Amino acid sequence: MQIAIFQVDAFASRPFDGNPAAVCPLSEWLPDEKLYAIAAENNLSETAFFVKQGDLYELRWFTPQVEVDLCGHATLAAAWVIFNKVGDDAQVLRFSTRSGELRVRRSGTGLTMDFPAKVPVRCEPPPELLPALGLTTADVLATDDFIVVVADEAIVEGLSPDFAKLKGLPKRGVVVTAASRSFDFVSRWFGPNVGVNEDPVTGSAHTSLAPYWAQTLDKQTLSAQQGGTRKGQLRCEIAGDRVLISGESVLYMVGEITV
C-alpha cells in the first residue's frame, strides 16, 4: 500500500525554519497501530493524518509516542497541503478533531487557524518544575501546560532544561515565556511527557499564551516568536472565546510511504 507524505515547515517563510510536520492524506482510516507506527518512523514532533468526509476533513495528530488532542503547526501544515496539493479551492477548511471543529482560512501570504481560547490561571507549581528549568523564581500559570513567565526574553533564549526532571509532571508540557523587544512575546515549549523534548513552534500553546499576553499587554492582536535553535513566527488575535493564529508554511519534501 502506498501513502503520499508531505513534510511542511509550518510557521516559516523559508525552509529549515519554523516547525516541521509530516502530513499524510488518506482515503480511509488505517488501523491505529499503523498510524502510531508511521508517526514513530517519521520521528517528527507531529504527523497529521486526514480523511475527507463530505464537506469537512477528519484530522488526527500523532507525536512519535502518543495521539494528541490539539496541534497547531500540524493543522497549519495539513491545511497547506489541502489547499496547495490536494487542490481544495474553498476559502475556509473545516476540520473534525478531538478538540471539536477547527477552521482554517486563507489569509494573505499565509493561513489563519480558528482555535478555542484557554485562559490560564495562576497555580502553585510542583516543587521540581523551576529547578528542572534552571530557574529560581517565576510566575506560574496552568492550562493544558504549565506556563512559566520570566522577566526577560534572554532567560527564555538561554534555557537548558533537565528533560528527565520535566518528564512526569502533571501537565502535557511546559512553556516558558517573556515579553519581547522585537515581538510582543517569545516562548519555548518542552514536552517530554508526549515524546517531544522541545517543539520549535507550538500553535496549540498559543491558545493559552495569547489570552495571557493580551490581558497583560492590553492588546488584542499580538506578534509572537517561539523556539530555541530553530524558531518560527506567529500572529495571534483574540476573537471572543477564540484565538486566531496565523502563519506561513513552506513545503520541504514530498514522498511516498510503503506500508
C-alpha positions as CSV (number, residue, x, y, z in Angstrom):
1,M,0.0,0.0,0.0
2,Q,1.4,3.4,-1.0
3,I,0.6,6.6,1.0
4,A,1.6,10.1,0.0
5,I,3.6,12.1,2.6
6,F,4.4,15.8,2.6
7,Q,6.8,17.4,5.1
8,V,6.0,21.0,5.6
9,D,7.8,23.7,7.7
10,A,5.0,25.4,9.5
11,F,5.2,29.0,10.8
12,A,8.0,29.6,8.4
13,S,8.6,31.7,5.3
14,R,11.6,29.7,4.1
15,P,12.8,26.1,4.5
16,F,14.6,25.0,7.7
17,D,12.7,27.5,9.9
18,G,9.5,27.0,11.9
19,N,8.3,23.6,12.9
20,P,8.4,20.6,10.5
21,A,5.3,18.4,10.4
22,A,4.5,15.3,8.3
23,V,1.1,15.2,6.6
24,C,-0.5,12.0,5.2
25,P,-3.7,12.3,3.2
26,L,-5.8,9.1,3.5
27,S,-8.8,7.8,1.6
28,E,-9.9,5.9,4.7
29,W,-8.6,5.5,8.2
30,L,-5.9,2.9,8.8
31,P,-5.8,0.9,12.0
32,D,-4.4,2.9,14.9
33,E,-1.3,0.8,15.2
34,K,-0.4,1.7,11.7
35,L,-0.9,5.4,12.4
36,Y,1.3,5.2,15.5
37,A,4.0,3.3,13.6
38,I,4.1,5.8,10.8
39,A,4.4,8.7,13.3
40,A,7.2,6.9,15.2
41,E,9.0,6.2,11.9
42,N,8.7,9.8,10.8
43,N,10.2,10.9,14.2
44,L,8.9,14.4,13.9
45,S,7.1,16.2,16.7
46,E,3.8,15.7,14.9
47,T,2.4,13.7,12.0
48,A,-1.0,14.7,10.8
49,F,-3.4,12.3,9.0
50,F,-6.7,13.4,7.4
51,V,-9.6,11.8,5.6
52,K,-12.2,13.9,3.7
53,Q,-15.7,13.2,4.8
54,G,-18.3,15.2,2.9
55,D,-17.7,18.9,3.3
56,L,-15.1,18.6,6.1
57,Y,-11.9,16.8,6.9
58,E,-11.4,14.4,9.8
59,L,-8.0,15.3,11.3
60,R,-5.8,13.4,13.8
61,W,-2.3,14.3,15.2
62,F,0.4,11.9,16.5
63,T,3.8,12.5,18.1
64,P,6.3,9.6,17.9
65,Q,4.7,8.3,21.1
66,V,1.0,9.5,21.6
67,E,-2.0,10.8,19.8
68,V,-2.7,14.4,21.0
69,D,-5.9,16.4,21.4
70,L,-4.7,19.5,19.6
71,C,-1.8,20.5,17.4
72,G,-1.4,23.9,15.8
73,H,1.6,23.5,13.5
74,A,0.4,20.2,12.0
75,T,-3.0,21.7,11.4
76,L,-1.4,24.6,9.6
77,A,0.7,22.1,7.6
78,A,-2.3,19.9,6.8
79,A,-4.3,22.9,5.6
80,W,-1.4,24.0,3.4
81,V,-1.3,20.5,1.8
82,I,-5.1,20.5,1.2
83,F,-5.0,24.0,-0.4
84,N,-1.9,23.6,-2.4
85,K,-1.5,19.8,-3.2
86,V,-5.0,18.3,-2.8
87,G,-6.4,21.4,-4.7
88,D,-9.3,22.3,-2.5
89,D,-10.5,25.7,-3.7
90,A,-12.5,26.5,-0.6
91,Q,-11.8,29.8,1.3
92,V,-12.3,28.0,4.6
93,L,-11.5,24.4,5.6
94,R,-13.4,22.7,8.3
95,F,-11.7,20.0,10.4
96,S,-13.4,17.5,12.7
97,T,-10.9,16.8,15.6
98,R,-10.7,15.6,19.2
99,S,-10.9,19.3,20.1
100,G,-14.1,19.9,18.2
101,E,-14.5,21.6,14.9
102,L,-11.5,23.7,13.8
103,R,-11.4,26.1,10.8
104,V,-8.5,27.3,8.7
105,R,-8.8,30.1,6.1
106,R,-6.6,31.6,3.5
107,S,-5.1,34.8,4.9
108,G,-2.7,36.9,2.7
109,T,0.5,35.0,2.2
110,G,-0.4,32.6,5.0
111,L,-3.2,30.8,6.7
112,T,-5.3,31.6,9.8
113,M,-6.4,28.9,12.3
114,D,-9.5,29.4,14.5
115,F,-8.9,27.7,17.8
116,P,-10.7,27.8,21.2
117,A,-9.0,30.1,23.7
118,K,-7.9,28.7,27.0
119,V,-7.4,31.3,29.8
120,P,-4.5,30.3,32.1
121,V,-4.9,30.5,35.9
122,R,-2.2,31.0,38.5
123,C,-1.2,27.9,40.3
124,E,1.3,26.6,42.8
125,P,3.9,24.8,40.7
126,P,5.3,21.4,41.5
127,P,8.5,21.8,43.6
128,E,10.6,20.2,40.8
129,L,9.3,22.5,38.0
130,L,11.5,25.6,38.3
131,P,14.7,23.7,39.3
132,A,14.2,21.5,36.2
133,L,14.3,24.7,34.1
134,G,17.3,26.1,35.9
135,L,15.1,28.9,37.4
136,T,14.8,30.1,41.0
137,T,11.8,32.4,40.6
138,A,9.0,32.9,38.1
139,D,5.2,33.3,37.9
140,V,3.5,30.0,37.0
141,L,0.1,29.5,35.5
142,A,-1.6,26.5,34.0
143,T,-4.0,25.2,31.4
144,D,-3.0,22.1,29.4
145,D,0.6,23.2,30.1
146,F,2.4,24.9,32.9
147,I,3.1,28.4,31.7
148,V,6.2,29.9,33.3
149,V,6.5,33.7,32.9
150,V,10.0,35.1,33.3
151,A,11.3,38.6,33.5
152,D,13.4,38.8,30.3
153,E,13.5,37.2,26.9
154,A,17.2,36.5,27.3
155,I,16.2,34.0,30.1
156,V,14.0,32.2,27.6
157,E,16.7,32.0,25.0
158,G,19.3,30.7,27.4
159,L,17.2,27.8,28.9
160,S,18.8,24.4,29.1
161,P,16.1,22.2,30.8
162,D,16.6,18.9,32.5
163,F,14.1,16.9,30.5
164,A,14.3,13.8,32.7
165,K,13.0,16.0,35.6
166,L,10.3,17.6,33.5
167,K,9.0,14.2,32.4
168,G,6.2,13.1,34.6
169,L,5.0,16.5,35.7
170,P,1.1,16.5,35.7
171,K,0.6,18.5,32.5
172,R,1.0,18.0,28.8
173,G,4.1,20.2,28.7
174,V,5.9,23.3,30.0
175,V,6.0,26.7,28.1
176,V,8.4,29.4,29.3
177,T,7.6,32.9,28.0
178,A,8.6,36.6,28.3
179,A,7.8,39.9,26.8
180,S,10.0,40.8,23.9
181,R,11.6,43.9,22.3
182,S,11.2,42.6,18.7
183,F,7.8,40.8,19.2
184,D,5.0,41.2,21.8
185,F,6.2,37.9,23.4
186,V,8.5,35.0,22.9
187,S,8.3,31.4,24.2
188,R,9.8,27.9,24.2
189,W,7.8,24.7,24.8
190,F,9.0,21.5,26.3
191,G,7.1,18.2,26.2
192,P,9.0,15.1,27.2
193,N,5.6,13.7,28.5
194,V,4.5,13.3,24.9
195,G,7.8,12.3,23.5
196,V,8.9,15.8,22.3
197,N,11.7,17.3,24.4
198,E,11.4,20.7,22.6
199,D,8.9,21.7,20.0
200,P,10.1,24.6,17.9
201,V,6.7,26.2,17.4
202,T,3.6,25.0,19.2
203,G,0.4,26.6,17.8
204,S,-1.8,25.0,20.5
205,A,0.3,26.6,23.3
206,H,-0.7,30.0,21.9
207,T,-4.4,29.3,22.7
208,S,-3.2,30.0,26.3
209,L,-0.3,32.3,25.7
210,A,-2.3,34.7,23.5
211,P,-5.1,35.3,26.1
212,Y,-2.4,35.8,28.9
213,W,-0.4,38.3,26.9
214,A,-3.5,40.1,25.5
215,Q,-4.6,40.8,29.1
216,T,-1.1,41.7,30.3
217,L,-0.2,44.0,27.4
218,D,-3.8,45.2,26.8
219,K,-3.6,44.2,23.1
220,Q,-6.0,42.1,21.1
221,T,-3.5,41.4,18.2
222,L,-0.1,40.1,19.1
223,S,3.1,39.1,17.3
224,A,5.0,36.1,18.7
225,Q,8.1,34.1,18.2
226,Q,8.8,30.6,19.6
227,G,11.8,28.4,19.6
228,G,15.4,27.8,20.7
229,T,17.9,27.0,18.0
230,R,15.0,26.7,15.4
231,K,12.4,29.4,15.5
232,G,9.1,30.4,13.9
233,Q,6.8,33.4,13.9
234,L,3.0,33.7,14.6
235,R,0.4,36.3,14.7
236,C,-2.4,35.9,17.3
237,E,-5.7,37.7,17.6
238,I,-8.2,37.4,20.4
239,A,-11.8,37.0,19.0
240,G,-14.1,36.4,22.0
241,D,-13.6,32.9,23.2
242,R,-11.4,32.0,20.2
243,V,-7.8,32.7,19.2
244,L,-7.0,33.3,15.6
245,I,-3.4,32.0,14.9
246,S,-1.8,33.0,11.6
247,G,1.4,31.9,10.0
248,E,3.1,30.9,6.7
249,S,4.3,27.4,5.6
250,V,6.9,26.1,3.2
251,L,7.0,22.7,1.5
252,Y,10.2,20.8,2.3
253,M,9.7,17.3,0.9
254,V,7.2,15.1,-1.0
255,G,7.4,11.3,-0.8
256,E,5.6,8.0,-0.6
257,I,5.3,5.6,2.2
258,T,5.1,1.9,1.6
259,V,3.1,0.0,4.4
